[in-house]
Amino acid sequence: MAEFKLNAGAKIDLLNRGEVREELARAVNWMQEIYRGIRVRHGSTYVDVGGAGTVPATYLEGPQSGFTWLLHRLTIAAAYTPASMNLGLYASDDAADSALVVARLTNDNEPKEIVRGGQQLCVAGTGPASTRLWITWMAWEAPQPLEWKLLS
């Protein structure tokens, strides 16, 4: 920072050359994100279900701050799919178990839900005892100012 003292005794802080360069680079990067349009995101994970059949809260990633996801596919597969599998998908700002329920899931359900930057996706509920569940997901991502493109 450059600092100057006026005759009135007030101090004014100005950006120096390096700080101006950093701020301009940050603005240009954001504009590039806006112009790149919609991007497809996908991932997978697994969770081991205990003997009682309770699926522990499994957190998937969520969109970065300033971005929005439209969740298109969330698949949960097991060696076998019992009728008693009852899983919920939650979106949370603070990753709390009491978060907003986005959708009730069964195997190969296709929710189309908006998830905003800073939220995490969480899968929890009951499933087949003593087995491994595979979770895969796919979402479209856009900068929040272009969120309307996800819905059109």
ROKELUM-474569 format. One record per residue: residue number from 1; x, y, z of N, C-alpha, C in turn. Coordinates in Angstrom, 3 decimals, decimal comma. Example, Ala and Ser with C-alpha at 12.3 -4.5 7.8 and 13.67 -1.06 7.14 Angstrom:
<vokols>
num	n_c1	n_c2	n_c3	ca_c1	ca_c2	ca_c3	c_c1	c_c2	c_c3
1	13,190	-5,690	7,800	12,300	-4,500	7,800	13,200	-3,300	7,800
2	12,850	-2,250	7,080	13,670	-1,060	7,140	12,900	0,030	7,870
</vokols>
This chain:
<vokols>
num	n_c1	n_c2	n_c3	ca_c1	ca_c2	ca_c3	c_c1	c_c2	c_c3
1	0,838	-1,178	0,000	0,000	0,000	0,000	0,881	1,239	0,000
2	0,437	2,226	-0,712	1,102	3,524	-0,672	0,281	4,411	0,258
3	0,927	5,204	1,047	0,234	6,011	2,031	0,692	7,453	1,894
4	-0,267	8,364	1,858	0,025	9,788	1,745	-0,667	10,521	2,874
5	-0,065	11,582	3,332	-0,684	12,376	4,380	-1,073	13,727	3,784
6	-2,350	14,074	3,961	-2,847	15,349	3,469	-2,641	16,416	4,539
7	-2,737	17,638	4,120	-2,600	18,753	5,067	-3,698	18,728	6,127
8	-4,830	18,125	5,788	-5,943	18,062	6,733	-5,687	17,009	7,807
9	-4,615	16,244	7,673	-4,280	15,249	8,670	-4,890	13,874	8,404
10	-5,655	13,728	7,329	-6,266	12,422	7,012	-5,275	11,567	6,232
11	-5,348	10,243	6,440	-4,500	9,314	5,688	-5,323	8,655	4,598
12	-4,721	8,498	3,427	-5,376	7,815	2,308	-4,496	6,649	1,907
13	-5,081	5,466	1,849	-4,361	4,266	1,420	-4,681	4,000	-0,042
14	-3,652	3,896	-0,860	-3,816	3,593	-2,276	-3,139	2,272	-2,587
15	-3,649	1,595	-3,613	-3,027	0,346	-4,038	-1,710	0,641	-4,751
16	-0,721	-0,203	-4,490	0,529	-0,062	-5,240	0,422	-0,857	-6,538
17	1,452	-0,835	-7,353	1,421	-1,476	-8,667	1,123	-2,974	-8,578
18	1,739	-3,684	-7,650	1,522	-5,116	-7,501	0,093	-5,437	-7,084
19	-0,460	-4,654	-6,171	-1,831	-4,888	-5,721	-2,840	-4,604	-6,827
20	-2,592	-3,586	-7,616	-3,467	-3,295	-8,758	-3,420	-4,454	-9,750
21	-2,227	-4,972	-9,997	-2,059	-6,099	-10,925	-2,834	-7,328	-10,432
22	-2,757	-7,613	-9,130	-3,485	-8,758	-8,563	-4,994	-8,594	-8,707
23	-5,505	-7,397	-8,420	-6,948	-7,156	-8,530	-7,424	-7,265	-9,967
24	-6,649	-6,757	-10,902	-7,021	-6,865	-12,319	-6,990	-8,313	-12,785
25	-5,993	-9,081	-12,349	-5,905	-10,499	-12,723	-7,106	-11,260	-12,172
26	-7,521	-10,946	-10,948	-8,677	-11,602	-10,350	-9,950	-11,287	-11,151
27	-10,102	-10,042	-11,570	-11,277	-9,663	-12,364	-11,266	-10,343	-13,724
28	-10,107	-10,437	-14,363	-10,006	-11,089	-15,664	-10,326	-12,581	-15,524
29	-9,820	-13,231	-14,479	-10,114	-14,647	-14,262	-11,612	-14,877	-14,092
30	-12,279	-13,994	-13,371	-13,713	-14,143	-13,171	-14,455	-13,978	-14,494
31	-14,038	-13,022	-15,311	-14,674	-12,832	-16,614	-14,454	-14,052	-17,505
32	-13,290	-14,670	-17,428	-13,047	-15,891	-18,197	-13,992	-16,998	-17,756
33	-14,262	-17,116	-16,455	-15,194	-18,125	-15,961	-16,599	-17,874	-16,502
34	-17,000	-16,614	-16,558	-18,325	-16,293	-17,079	-18,417	-16,656	-18,559
35	-17,384	-16,356	-19,326	-17,430	-16,615	-20,764	-17,262	-18,086	-21,121
36	-16,693	-18,888	-20,245	-16,505	-20,302	-20,585	-17,819	-21,055	-20,611
37	-18,845	-20,539	-19,946	-20,163	-21,152	-19,995	-20,311	-22,316	-19,030
38	-21,177	-23,243	-19,406	-21,515	-24,368	-18,537	-20,456	-25,456	-18,642
39	-20,060	-26,004	-17,507	-19,067	-27,076	-17,437	-19,705	-28,289	-16,748
40	-19,340	-29,475	-17,184	-19,851	-30,707	-16,574	-18,887	-31,145	-15,477
41	-19,441	-31,438	-14,310	-18,660	-31,952	-13,180	-19,169	-33,351	-12,843
42	-18,281	-34,218	-12,440	-18,695	-35,551	-12,031	-17,694	-36,112	-11,032
43	-18,136	-37,097	-10,286	-17,261	-37,720	-9,305	-17,872	-38,991	-8,767
44	-17,121	-39,678	-7,931	-17,617	-40,910	-7,326	-16,929	-41,131	-5,984
45	-17,588	-41,889	-5,138	-17,041	-42,272	-3,845	-17,765	-43,543	-3,395
46	-17,373	-44,075	-2,275	-18,068	-45,235	-1,721	-18,199	-45,067	-0,221
47	-19,130	-45,828	0,332	-19,317	-45,824	1,776	-19,576	-47,264	2,221
48	-18,934	-47,665	3,309	-19,151	-48,996	3,874	-20,279	-48,916	4,892
49	-21,301	-49,728	4,681	-22,467	-49,751	5,564	-22,208	-50,775	6,666
50	-22,488	-50,384	7,891	-22,258	-51,276	9,023	-23,295	-52,387	9,116
51	-23,127	-53,235	10,114	-24,011	-54,368	10,309	-25,450	-53,991	10,602
52	-25,675	-52,781	11,152	-27,033	-52,346	11,477	-27,769	-51,795	10,250
53	-27,067	-51,592	9,149	-27,694	-51,080	7,934	-27,797	-49,574	7,870
54	-27,164	-48,861	8,806	-27,207	-47,403	8,787	-26,102	-46,866	7,887
55	-26,486	-46,019	6,949	-25,512	-45,392	6,056	-25,008	-44,132	6,752
56	-23,724	-44,089	7,108	-23,210	-42,882	7,764	-23,249	-41,698	6,800
57	-23,382	-40,509	7,349	-23,415	-39,311	6,509	-22,153	-39,267	5,646
58	-22,342	-39,298	4,353	-21,238	-39,293	3,399	-21,298	-37,995	2,621
59	-20,280	-37,168	2,772	-20,276	-35,866	2,128	-19,587	-35,932	0,783
60	-20,294	-35,470	-0,238	-19,746	-35,325	-1,573	-19,270	-33,887	-1,684
61	-18,543	-33,571	-2,707	-18,136	-32,180	-2,837	-19,316	-31,340	-3,280
62	-19,151	-30,054	-3,223	-20,177	-29,124	-3,674	-19,535	-28,040	-4,511
63	-20,325	-27,159	-5,087	-19,763	-26,110	-5,931	-18,936	-25,105	-5,116
64	-17,935	-24,545	-5,770	-17,128	-23,513	-5,129	-17,954	-22,241	-4,986
65	-17,511	-21,361	-4,115	-18,187	-20,088	-3,928	-18,266	-19,342	-5,257
66	-19,426	-18,811	-5,577	-19,614	-18,077	-6,822	-20,115	-18,928	-7,970
67	-20,326	-20,237	-7,727	-20,798	-21,141	-8,770	-22,066	-21,853	-8,321
68	-22,811	-22,372	-9,279	-24,042	-23,103	-9,024	-24,000	-24,411	-9,790
69	-24,508	-25,465	-9,164	-24,630	-26,764	-9,830	-26,089	-27,080	-10,057
70	-26,369	-27,729	-11,183	-27,647	-28,367	-11,417	-27,354	-29,858	-11,414
71	-27,771	-30,533	-10,350	-27,479	-31,952	-10,186	-28,358	-32,754	-11,138
72	-27,737	-33,478	-12,059	-28,482	-34,237	-13,057	-28,542	-35,719	-12,748
73	-27,495	-36,259	-12,164	-27,481	-37,706	-11,935	-26,794	-38,004	-10,611
74	-27,437	-38,829	-9,830	-26,843	-39,342	-8,599	-27,242	-40,811	-8,528
75	-26,274	-41,694	-8,641	-26,543	-43,125	-8,647	-25,912	-43,752	-7,418
76	-26,690	-44,575	-6,731	-26,190	-45,315	-5,581	-26,401	-46,785	-5,890
77	-25,315	-47,529	-5,946	-25,389	-48,944	-6,316	-24,764	-49,797	-5,227
78	-25,317	-50,975	-5,062	-24,791	-51,955	-4,111	-24,742	-53,294	-4,813
79	-24,155	-54,295	-4,136	-24,117	-55,643	-4,697	-25,538	-56,127	-4,963
80	-26,457	-55,743	-4,109	-27,871	-56,007	-4,337	-28,640	-54,816	-3,785
81	-29,815	-54,582	-4,314	-30,595	-53,429	-3,892	-31,876	-53,903	-3,207
82	-31,895	-53,891	-1,891	-33,099	-54,330	-1,192	-34,192	-53,273	-1,266
83	-35,420	-53,699	-1,092	-36,543	-52,767	-1,103	-36,485	-51,824	0,097
84	-35,732	-52,212	1,121	-35,697	-51,414	2,349	-34,695	-50,263	2,296
85	-33,980	-50,081	1,168	-33,000	-48,994	1,098	-33,742	-47,662	1,066
86	-33,422	-46,788	2,010	-34,074	-45,487	2,119	-32,992	-44,444	2,352
87	-32,599	-43,771	1,302	-31,527	-42,794	1,392	-32,062	-41,407	1,096
88	-31,443	-40,416	1,702	-31,812	-39,031	1,449	-30,610	-38,252	0,974
89	-30,838	-37,272	0,120	-29,789	-36,368	-0,349	-30,040	-35,020	0,290
90	-29,021	-34,488	0,930	-29,137	-33,227	1,645	-28,168	-32,213	1,066
91	-28,552	-30,957	1,104	-27,643	-29,865	0,737	-27,547	-28,943	1,938
92	-26,340	-28,551	2,277	-26,138	-27,810	3,509	-25,078	-26,734	3,328
93	-25,295	-25,606	3,993	-24,279	-24,563	4,027	-23,217	-24,869	5,065
94	-23,587	-25,606	6,092	-22,658	-25,859	7,189	-22,389	-27,345	7,403
95	-22,801	-28,189	6,457	-22,568	-29,633	6,511	-23,200	-30,269	7,749
96	-24,311	-29,712	8,222	-25,004	-30,267	9,388	-25,929	-31,394	8,950
97	-26,098	-32,384	9,809	-26,965	-33,510	9,477	-28,427	-33,107	9,367
98	-28,805	-31,993	9,976	-30,197	-31,548	9,947	-30,468	-30,623	8,770
99	-29,680	-30,741	7,704	-29,792	-29,836	6,568	-31,077	-30,077	5,774
100	-31,340	-29,180	4,878	-32,501	-29,248	4,009	-32,484	-30,520	3,169
101	-33,593	-31,223	3,142	-33,690	-32,422	2,314	-33,914	-31,981	0,872
102	-33,002	-32,344	-0,014	-33,140	-31,988	-1,421	-34,015	-33,003	-2,135
103	-33,778	-34,300	-1,900	-34,561	-35,320	-2,598	-34,482	-36,634	-1,840
104	-35,523	-37,426	-1,953	-35,477	-38,806	-1,476	-34,996	-39,649	-2,640
105	-34,088	-40,566	-2,365	-33,452	-41,307	-3,444	-33,783	-42,782	-3,384
106	-33,926	-43,373	-4,527	-33,899	-44,811	-4,666	-32,820	-45,079	-5,702
107	-32,502	-46,312	-5,962	-31,433	-46,624	-6,902	-31,719	-45,995	-8,271
108	-30,749	-45,311	-8,844	-30,824	-44,682	-10,162	-31,877	-43,589	-10,283
109	-32,245	-42,964	-9,179	-33,139	-41,823	-9,262	-32,393	-40,675	-9,942
110	-33,115	-39,783	-10,593	-32,464	-38,672	-11,271	-32,984	-37,341	-10,736
111	-32,466	-36,865	-9,621	-32,894	-35,552	-9,151	-32,303	-34,463	-10,033
112	-33,023	-33,393	-10,169	-32,493	-32,229	-10,878	-32,666	-31,064	-9,921
113	-31,680	-30,883	-9,087	-31,749	-29,914	-8,003	-30,615	-28,907	-8,120
114	-30,900	-27,669	-7,726	-29,898	-26,598	-7,706	-29,132	-26,665	-6,391
115	-27,801	-26,599	-6,488	-26,934	-26,529	-5,312	-26,034	-25,317	-5,520
116	-26,013	-24,422	-4,559	-25,267	-23,170	-4,713	-23,915	-23,236	-4,006
117	-23,033	-22,336	-4,400	-21,687	-22,278	-3,842	-21,681	-22,247	-2,330
118	-20,777	-23,024	-1,735	-20,667	-23,098	-0,287	-21,465	-24,234	0,317
119	-22,396	-24,825	-0,439	-23,164	-25,953	0,075	-22,422	-27,253	-0,228
120	-22,644	-28,263	0,603	-22,101	-29,598	0,379	-23,262	-30,547	0,195
121	-23,065	-31,563	-0,627	-24,062	-32,616	-0,767	-23,749	-33,710	0,239
122	-24,780	-34,267	0,835	-24,619	-35,331	1,825	-25,649	-36,420	1,555
123	-25,217	-37,669	1,552	-26,111	-38,814	1,412	-26,136	-39,540	2,749
124	-27,331	-39,835	3,257	-27,461	-40,543	4,532	-28,777	-41,301	4,541
125	-28,887	-42,293	5,406	-30,120	-43,062	5,532	-29,832	-44,498	5,919
126	-30,640	-45,428	5,370	-30,454	-46,850	5,643	-30,242	-47,597	4,337
127	-29,477	-48,665	4,423	-29,174	-49,455	3,236	-28,895	-50,902	3,613
128	-28,423	-51,689	2,666	-28,139	-53,103	2,950	-27,005	-53,233	3,968
129	-27,209	-54,052	4,979	-26,225	-54,207	6,056	-24,954	-54,876	5,548
130	-23,838	-54,456	6,105	-22,517	-55,052	5,858	-22,173	-55,144	4,373
131	-22,325	-54,052	3,685	-21,973	-54,008	2,263	-21,379	-52,644	1,931
132	-20,976	-52,472	0,707	-20,389	-51,213	0,246	-21,308	-50,602	-0,802
133	-21,612	-49,329	-0,623	-22,416	-48,587	-1,595	-21,491	-47,715	-2,438
134	-21,695	-47,730	-3,745	-20,940	-46,872	-4,656	-21,827	-45,702	-5,049
135	-21,314	-44,499	-4,912	-22,074	-43,287	-5,199	-21,382	-42,548	-6,338
136	-22,094	-42,301	-7,421	-21,568	-41,501	-8,530	-22,537	-40,364	-8,797
137	-22,014	-39,252	-9,259	-22,861	-38,090	-9,515	-22,352	-37,326	-10,727
138	-23,256	-36,551	-11,327	-22,925	-35,674	-12,442	-23,758	-34,402	-12,305
139	-23,115	-33,273	-12,504	-23,808	-31,985	-12,397	-23,294	-31,040	-13,468
140	-24,151	-30,095	-13,849	-23,722	-28,995	-14,701	-23,353	-27,841	-13,785
141	-22,263	-27,147	-14,096	-21,796	-26,029	-13,269	-21,752	-24,763	-14,100
142	-22,203	-23,672	-13,497	-22,126	-22,359	-14,142	-21,836	-21,312	-13,073
143	-21,194	-20,200	-13,445	-21,048	-19,100	-12,488	-22,429	-18,607	-12,062
144	-22,568	-18,163	-10,820	-23,884	-17,773	-10,314	-24,579	-16,703	-11,154
145	-23,863	-15,730	-11,730	-24,590	-14,771	-12,584	-25,240	-15,430	-13,805
146	-24,775	-16,616	-14,184	-25,336	-17,328	-15,336	-26,184	-18,521	-14,913
147	-26,665	-18,522	-13,675	-27,471	-19,631	-13,164	-28,699	-19,889	-14,040
148	-29,238	-18,865	-14,635	-30,427	-19,008	-15,475	-30,177	-19,944	-16,653
149	-28,917	-20,057	-17,109	-28,617	-20,956	-18,219	-28,830	-22,419	-17,841
150	-28,665	-22,743	-16,573	-28,876	-24,107	-16,113	-30,358	-24,484	-16,153
151	-31,205	-23,511	-16,011	-32,634	-23,766	-15,913	-33,370	-23,642	-17,237
152	-32,668	-23,178	-18,271	-33,341	-23,006	-19,562	-33,133	-24,189	-20,462
</vokols>
